[in-house]
Amino acid sequence: MPCHLHPSSALYGLGYTPDYVVYHELILTTKEYMQCATAVEPHWLAEMGPMFFSVKDSDTSMLEHKRKQKEEKTAMEEEMENLRKVQAETDRDGKEKEREKRSKHQQQVSMPGLKKGSSTYLRPKKLGFVNVKLFCTTGQLLPAPGRK
């Protein structure tokens, strides 16, 4: 049966609910509230009412339990932060590798006469017939080959 600490209780303002409480009265509204509540250690209950309560030996008090929870929470937060850093670094490396891969496979426009690593354009030589005037040994102009 769930019970809640009454808002006027001093334990209500602690920020956490103690593991074991002893209360004087219950107030029944839409919820059940404990009023005049006091936090106790489980060993106290076993000592005062052994016929009603027994405690397993866990060698931890409520304060040790809270300290241990706080340490575990801090360790988890540190682990998550380290994981975020590793993940960010992995993402950064992946993006860098992708950029390098794209730059290697980037298509380049083929230009005849352009040498690799050079920015100067060399005009390709003309292909086909060259306009050459042929002279014979007598000094007469001969028709070009293929022309009549």
Contacts in CASP RR format, 6 or more apart in sequence:
PFRMAT RR
TARGET T0000
AUTHOR 0000-0000-0000
METHOD contacts of the structure
MODEL  1
MPCHLHPSSALYGLGYTPDYVVYHELILTTKEYMQCATAVEPHWLAEMGP
MFFSVKDSDTSMLEHKRKQKEEKTAMEEEMENLRKVQAETDRDGKEKERE
KRSKHQQQVSMPGLKKGSSTYLRPKKLGFVNVKLFCTTGQLLPAPGRK
1 32 0 8 1.000
2 32 0 8 1.000
3 23 0 8 1.000
3 26 0 8 1.000
3 32 0 8 1.000
3 33 0 8 1.000
3 34 0 8 1.000
4 31 0 8 1.000
4 32 0 8 1.000
4 33 0 8 1.000
4 34 0 8 1.000
5 11 0 8 1.000
5 12 0 8 1.000
5 17 0 8 1.000
5 21 0 8 1.000
5 33 0 8 1.000
5 34 0 8 1.000
5 37 0 8 1.000
6 12 0 8 1.000
6 27 0 8 1.000
6 33 0 8 1.000
6 34 0 8 1.000
6 35 0 8 1.000
6 37 0 8 1.000
7 33 0 8 1.000
8 35 0 8 1.000
9 34 0 8 1.000
9 35 0 8 1.000
9 36 0 8 1.000
9 37 0 8 1.000
11 17 0 8 1.000
11 18 0 8 1.000
11 21 0 8 1.000
11 37 0 8 1.000
11 38 0 8 1.000
11 39 0 8 1.000
16 66 0 8 1.000
18 39 0 8 1.000
18 40 0 8 1.000
18 62 0 8 1.000
19 42 0 8 1.000
19 62 0 8 1.000
19 65 0 8 1.000
20 39 0 8 1.000
20 40 0 8 1.000
20 41 0 8 1.000
20 42 0 8 1.000
20 45 0 8 1.000
20 62 0 8 1.000
21 34 0 8 1.000
21 37 0 8 1.000
21 38 0 8 1.000
21 39 0 8 1.000
21 40 0 8 1.000
22 37 0 8 1.000
22 38 0 8 1.000
22 40 0 8 1.000
22 45 0 8 1.000
23 34 0 8 1.000
23 35 0 8 1.000
23 36 0 8 1.000
23 37 0 8 1.000
23 38 0 8 1.000
24 35 0 8 1.000
24 36 0 8 1.000
24 37 0 8 1.000
25 34 0 8 1.000
25 35 0 8 1.000
25 36 0 8 1.000
26 32 0 8 1.000
26 33 0 8 1.000
26 34 0 8 1.000
26 35 0 8 1.000
27 33 0 8 1.000
27 35 0 8 1.000
39 62 0 8 1.000
41 61 0 8 1.000
41 62 0 8 1.000
42 53 0 8 1.000
42 55 0 8 1.000
43 55 0 8 1.000
45 52 0 8 1.000
45 53 0 8 1.000
45 55 0 8 1.000
46 53 0 8 1.000
46 54 0 8 1.000
46 55 0 8 1.000
60 68 0 8 1.000
111 121 0 8 1.000
112 124 0 8 1.000
113 121 0 8 1.000
113 122 0 8 1.000
113 123 0 8 1.000
113 124 0 8 1.000
114 120 0 8 1.000
114 121 0 8 1.000
114 122 0 8 1.000
115 122 0 8 1.000
129 144 0 8 1.000
131 144 0 8 1.000
132 144 0 8 1.000
133 141 0 8 1.000
133 144 0 8 1.000
134 141 0 8 1.000
134 142 0 8 1.000
134 143 0 8 1.000
134 144 0 8 1.000
134 145 0 8 1.000
135 141 0 8 1.000
135 142 0 8 1.000
136 142 0 8 1.000
END
